[in-house]
Amino acid sequence: MSFFRDSRTLITGANRGIGLEWARQLAGPTDRLFATCRRPSEADQLHEIAASHPDTVDLFTLDVTDPSAIQAVVEQVQDRVGALELLVNNAGINGGGKQDRFEGVDQETMMDVFRVNAAGPHLMAKAFADLLRAGTAGRRGATDGRAAVANITSQLGSIANAQSDTWHSYRASKAALNMCVRLQAAALRDDGVVAVALHPGWVRTDMGGAEARLSPEASVEGMMEVVGDLSLEDTGRFFAHDGKELPW
Ligand SMILES: NC(=O)c1ccc[n+]([C@@H]2O[C@H](COP(=O)([O-])OP(=O)(O)OC[C@H]3O[C@@H](n4cnc5c(N)ncnc54)[C@H](OP(=O)(O)O)[C@@H]3O)[C@@H](O)[C@H]2O)c1
């Protein structure tokens, strides 16, 4: 957990599901947690976490498809802490999920899903790049001078594994996100910022459904272990929550 101690982190989509669990598990160890979501006024569970960690957790409004909202949050983070060690690009939509088959694919759904799942995280990484570069300087000797972008993708975005006629818009958007991860890695490697793709597993959330194998707790515990162990050699890699490397 040393990577998280005294680090400054921002999460998107922190009001429910996997993002809420990241907020719950990070609120303790981190020095500062910027928990963002589209409608903080409705995020009761996130407010409870913030109330238990009043000196650590800040709630910001952020829709990842809105570039001016992204910029406004960058400025808030800049003013408050001036650096970030971890950006968790978690927000995502499923675009009809299993029912989104070849015959039903439509432009509007595809574009909506791409905007949230691929363009959103990539533009977030770009917007926060300077704060992440500043994060590589380390803080009070507690972090070891690393900064990372954890992009929550899906094994459904693996082109190598794609075989069924389901989840069209979602799979294509996550494959695009995976490419964005490689491009983030290429752009940020020389500055010491790590960018990875993380598959959280099949998780019991609104998106994953009640039948899913993993609890949000177990998924995020696993992903935190992966993130905690990252080094610059890992940049541009695609890991599952249990640390296994996945095929692109
Ligand atoms: N659950 C799984 O089995 C599974 C498997 C593989 C990958 N994933 C990935 O894990 C991530 C989290 O999924 P989840 O299961 O926690 O899903 P979820 O329960 O449906 O939650 C999705 C989150 O994304 C937010 N969001 C959606 N559009 C947004 C936007 N434009 N701007 C900001 N936030 C937005 C939602 O906010 P609102 O409440 O405002 O809608 C919500 O907080 C996603 O990227 C998903 O693709 C999940």
Ligand as a Chemical Component Dictionary entry (heavy atoms), coordinates in Angstrom:
data_LIG
# 
_chem_comp.id                   LIG 
_chem_comp.type                 NON-POLYMER 
_chem_comp.pdbx_formal_charge   0 
_chem_comp.three_letter_code    LIG 
# 
loop_
_chem_comp_atom.comp_id 
_chem_comp_atom.atom_id 
_chem_comp_atom.alt_atom_id 
_chem_comp_atom.type_symbol 
_chem_comp_atom.charge 
_chem_comp_atom.model_Cartn_x 
_chem_comp_atom.model_Cartn_y 
_chem_comp_atom.model_Cartn_z 
_chem_comp_atom.pdbx_ordinal 
LIG N1  N1  N 0  -18.884 -4.613 -13.736 1  
LIG C1  C1  C 0  -18.149 -5.366 -14.537 2  
LIG O1  O1  O 0  -18.285 -6.610 -14.565 3  
LIG C2  C2  C 0  -17.112 -4.748 -15.426 4  
LIG C3  C3  C 0  -16.317 -5.603 -16.212 5  
LIG C4  C4  C 0  -15.339 -5.052 -17.021 6  
LIG C5  C5  C 0  -15.132 -3.691 -17.040 7  
LIG N2  N2  N 1  -15.917 -2.880 -16.278 8  
LIG C6  C6  C 0  -15.637 -1.425 -16.336 9  
LIG O2  O2  O 0  -15.489 -0.910 -15.019 10 
LIG C7  C7  C 0  -15.886 0.466  -14.986 11 
LIG C8  C8  C 0  -16.920 0.672  -13.881 12 
LIG O3  O3  O 0  -18.018 -0.180 -14.163 13 
LIG P1  P1  P 0  -19.165 -0.515 -13.107 14 
LIG O4  O4  O 0  -19.396 -1.967 -13.196 15 
LIG O5  O5  O -1 -18.873 0.107  -11.809 16 
LIG O6  O6  O 0  -20.391 0.202  -13.826 17 
LIG P2  P2  P 0  -21.660 0.963  -13.229 18 
LIG O7  O7  O 0  -22.038 0.363  -11.936 19 
LIG O8  O8  O 0  -22.639 1.000  -14.348 20 
LIG O9  O9  O 0  -21.086 2.448  -12.958 21 
LIG C9  C9  C 0  -20.661 3.235  -14.034 22 
LIG C10 C10 C 0  -20.126 4.536  -13.505 23 
LIG O10 O10 O 0  -19.701 5.347  -14.618 24 
LIG C11 C11 C 0  -20.315 6.617  -14.471 25 
LIG N3  N3  N 0  -20.480 7.310  -15.749 26 
LIG C12 C12 C 0  -21.163 6.924  -16.835 27 
LIG N4  N4  N 0  -21.094 7.863  -17.797 28 
LIG C13 C13 C 0  -20.328 8.872  -17.294 29 
LIG C14 C14 C 0  -19.870 10.111 -17.787 30 
LIG N5  N5  N 0  -20.200 10.542 -19.019 31 
LIG N6  N6  N 0  -19.083 10.883 -16.995 32 
LIG C15 C15 C 0  -18.751 10.483 -15.755 33 
LIG N7  N7  N 0  -19.175 9.328  -15.215 34 
LIG C16 C16 C 0  -19.948 8.530  -15.984 35 
LIG C17 C17 C 0  -21.643 6.327  -13.815 36 
LIG O11 O11 O 0  -22.199 7.522  -13.304 37 
LIG P3  P3  P 0  -23.826 7.782  -13.249 38 
LIG O12 O12 O 0  -24.300 7.191  -11.955 39 
LIG O13 O13 O 0  -23.907 9.278  -13.305 40 
LIG O14 O14 O 0  -24.424 7.105  -14.439 41 
LIG C18 C18 C 0  -21.185 5.339  -12.751 42 
LIG O15 O15 O 0  -20.570 6.018  -11.690 43 
LIG C19 C19 C 0  -16.420 0.774  -16.381 44 
LIG O16 O16 O 0  -15.433 1.395  -17.150 45 
LIG C20 C20 C 0  -16.748 -0.596 -16.950 46 
LIG O17 O17 O 0  -16.714 -0.628 -18.359 47 
LIG C21 C21 C 0  -16.901 -3.361 -15.467 48 
# 
loop_
_chem_comp_bond.comp_id 
_chem_comp_bond.atom_id_1 
_chem_comp_bond.atom_id_2 
_chem_comp_bond.value_order 
_chem_comp_bond.pdbx_ordinal 
LIG N1  C1  SING 1  
LIG C1  O1  DOUB 2  
LIG C1  C2  SING 3  
LIG C2  C3  SING 4  
LIG C2  C21 DOUB 5  
LIG C3  C4  DOUB 6  
LIG C4  C5  SING 7  
LIG C5  N2  DOUB 8  
LIG N2  C6  SING 9  
LIG N2  C21 SING 10 
LIG C6  O2  SING 11 
LIG C6  C20 SING 12 
LIG O2  C7  SING 13 
LIG C7  C8  SING 14 
LIG C7  C19 SING 15 
LIG C8  O3  SING 16 
LIG O3  P1  SING 17 
LIG P1  O4  DOUB 18 
LIG P1  O5  SING 19 
LIG P1  O6  SING 20 
LIG O6  P2  SING 21 
LIG P2  O7  DOUB 22 
LIG P2  O8  SING 23 
LIG P2  O9  SING 24 
LIG O9  C9  SING 25 
LIG C9  C10 SING 26 
LIG C10 O10 SING 27 
LIG C10 C18 SING 28 
LIG O10 C11 SING 29 
LIG C11 N3  SING 30 
LIG C11 C17 SING 31 
LIG N3  C12 SING 32 
LIG N3  C16 SING 33 
LIG C12 N4  DOUB 34 
LIG N4  C13 SING 35 
LIG C13 C14 SING 36 
LIG C13 C16 DOUB 37 
LIG C14 N5  SING 38 
LIG C14 N6  DOUB 39 
LIG N6  C15 SING 40 
LIG C15 N7  DOUB 41 
LIG N7  C16 SING 42 
LIG C17 O11 SING 43 
LIG C17 C18 SING 44 
LIG O11 P3  SING 45 
LIG P3  O12 DOUB 46 
LIG P3  O13 SING 47 
LIG P3  O14 SING 48 
LIG C18 O15 SING 49 
LIG C19 O16 SING 50 
LIG C19 C20 SING 51 
LIG C20 O17 SING 52 
# 
